[in-house]
Structure formats: structure tokens, C-alpha cells
Amino acid sequence: MPQVVSLTHHKIRVLLVDDQTIIGEAVRRMLAPEQDIEFHFCQDPTQAIRMANTLEPTVILQDLVMPEVDGLTLVRYFRANGKTRQVPLIVLSGREEPLTKAEAFALGANDYMVKLPDKLEVIARIRYHSNGYITLLQRNEAFERLEKSQKELEKRNQFIRQTFGRYLSDDIVDSILETPQGMRLGGETRTVTIMMTDLRGFTAIGERLPPENVVGMLNIYLEIMTGIILKYQGTIDEFIGDAILVIFGAPILRDNDAARAVACALEMQIAMEEVNARNREAGYPEVAMGIGLNTGEVVVGNIGSKKRVKYGVVGKNVNLTSRIESYTVGGQTFISPATRQACGDVLRIDDEMEVMPKGVQRPITIYEVGGIGGDYSLFLPEKKPMEFADLSASMEILFRVLSGKDASEEPCRGTVMALCGQGARIRAQEGGEKLSNVKITLFDGNGNEITQDLYAKTLDGFSESSGFFTVCFTSVPPEAEAYFQSVLTECSS
């Protein structure tokens, strides 16, 4: 497309194509007094296109009767040529011929004059067509600038999506980029389904491994889990160490948020097999994940200050989700009554229990989900009861009941009476309530300490009448695992 120059500084470049020198000289004299008109003459019509491409004229005057090239054919050439396609074209003829004039207009000519025209008429028509052409070029240039700007904006937004999409969910990035209020501080009350995940015993595992191995394990876990969460259109609020906080229903609210969240959680549990396969390849220990889900009202939006903003959720239902997750052992997914109600009858419930989470005024029933039907058809393997082997020789332990991350001050003494790979039955004088976390110090038959970092969760509360409680191991150090294996092997022989 020809270069655009502003009207103020632009000289009107006129190209006349005519085989007669006398016509060229006559038009030159007509235009010579006009300071803003620059005249060029081409006597050879076969060279007219090449000269026009070099000159980039503002207006073309062209005779219709010339040797070698028919005038109407030259009109076709000018209109087929990219650089002259839109340049105003005034055709000249020795006489008024309506049919020839009509054909010239049909081929793309802009005007028609009988030569030799009056001087004032020639100048007026040249100025009229040149002004219109410059306006057209300016419009085209403005359109090109707009189109270029839009492409640059889209390229920038694509870069932002690719870059910040690694830190924020796509829905949040789109909300920021496409909505004028995307970065405005504030929130709204909305009903969402919240997911909280956590790797069981990961803190203890992290204390035993070099930092680079801890990061390597987390990256394997988070890479696989993130892919599944995005597949189910969950919004990742944040990674909190080995925990993931996810929202279903913000920033985009959908009809099936609760069911989608449960399906997502089940697929995440199934994918732990892949996580551990990659851990084994890298020489890392295997891990297990617990998931809690809850549905309820939260305040969701941009939280923070003008210098630092975070899209997130706040409210009591976020805290309740965390409490529900804390009751899980590896491989379990617990949901609240509200989530179960929102999902309807498509869930397979494997267990239910009454709990009294901190901050809740009355006990609630939470449900262990083993599968979801309907559109998802995702099911975990049926739970099998733990098969304990009675020990021929007692296994002495010390244990502390954990409250949050803190252990009780004085350890309790206990004896492992029965054992399996996943847990133990313990006799003691005291113990924690059902679903309490305990930290165990393990000794061998000679009283030598094996580890202080064996973690478990009580599956039933301590009973004074029986003096027993059962635990499921949540984090087993390698030395404890090897010792348990040797004890179980001895029991089976």
C-alpha cells in the first residue's frame, strides 16, 4: 500500500500517460504555476506501470487511445497492480463517447475528461481526487495501525497468559485482562465448593531429605495435580507447601461445581499411583494424599493492597474445609453434608462419621467418598479392612497426641499388640480421641530406639474399658518400614 503523507506537507504527484508529447507539454504548462502539484510524464504506455510503482503518484491521467497498449487494457493493468489499485485514475479521450466512458468506469476509472480540457477544470479535478485519495490512505493507515495494535495487544496478552498462567488459573488471568475492574480490590459473597488437599506426613519426610529432593517431590506432585484441577475447571487459589487450595465456582459459577469438585478429587486420588511411580523412578519415597471438600458461602475477590493483590476466598467455610481435610488419612476424600447434598445421589459413600471440628458449635457428619457416577463414572477400589498379625513379642512405643502441629508435653507409653503394613493395634493406659494425629517413637526388642518420626492417625478413640486403640500410619520412615517388615516376616514364618 502507498505510503501516507499528511495533507499539510504533501505534494500532489500527477502522472500523465499519453503517447503525444504535445499533450504532455500542454498539461505540464497548466500545472506549472501550482506549487503543490508535481508533474510527471510517461510517453511509453508499456513503461507506465513500472514508472507508477517507482513514483507512487497521487493521481493518474491516462489517454484512452495509444499505440501498442489499448487504453482500456491499461486501465485494467493499473487496477490489477497492487501499488496503483486505489490511486484515482482520470481517463482522457479525444471525444465524448458514452460507451467507452461507461466501460472505463466499469473497469475502475474514477473520472473522464475530453482532451484537451480547460486548465481550471484539470486542476479542480486533480485536487478533488487527490484529497479523497489521501483521506482514503489515512483511513487505511489508521486501520493498519489499529490492526497492528490489536495484534501487539493479543501478543502481549498471550505472553501474560503463558507467564502468569503458571501462577494463576486461566479464568483469573482472563478476568484481569478482559475486565476493566479485573484488578479492583473487593469481593462478593458467593456459594462455592472448596477443596483442600494435603500430603500425609510430608513435613516429616521433608526433614529427612535434602532440600532439592523435597522440591523435586513437590514438583512431581503439583504438576500432575494441577493438570487434573485445570481439567475440571477448578481455580487454584494457592499452593501452601504440600497443600493445595482450590475453588470451584469462582471466578466463573457453573451449575455442577460440587459434583465437578468431587470428580476432580477422585481423579487426583487415582493419579497418586502415577505420582508414586515417578517418585520411585527418582529415588524419592512414596506419599499419600488426603482431600477435604466443603460447599458454602465465602467472600471471593481481590484481596490485598494496591501494591500486592491476591485473588482468593475468605470465610468460615474455608476453615471448615481445612478441618474436614485434617481428619483424612492417605487416600481418603471427606466431604461435608452441604457438598453431599449439592451432588445428589450420584456418590458412592464408603463411610461416615460424626466429628466436632474446631470453631463449629455442634457436631457434623462427614462422608468418605469412594466414587461418583453420572457423567463422571470415577470409582476408587473398594476399601479392604486392615488384616492385623498378632505379635509374639511386644513392641514398646512412646507416643504423643498432636493438637494441630504441637505434640502433648508428656509422652504416653504403649505396646503394639498387632501389626500390618498400614497400621497397628496399640494397648495403652490412655490415648487420643478418634481421628487424632499421633507421633510415635519406636523401639526394637532390645529397647533401642528405631525412630522418633513415625506418624499415625487414630481410627477409633481410646477406650478405657478395652485399653486399646487402632491407628493408621500416615508417615513411615524407611528404618521403621524395614523393622515392621522383618517383624511381619517373622510372624508369618
Order of alpha helices (4+ residues) and beta strands (2+ residues): beta-alpha-beta-alpha-beta-alpha-beta-alpha-beta-alpha-alpha-beta-alpha-alpha-beta-beta-alpha-beta-beta-alpha-beta-alpha-beta-beta-beta-beta-beta-beta-beta-beta-beta-beta-alpha
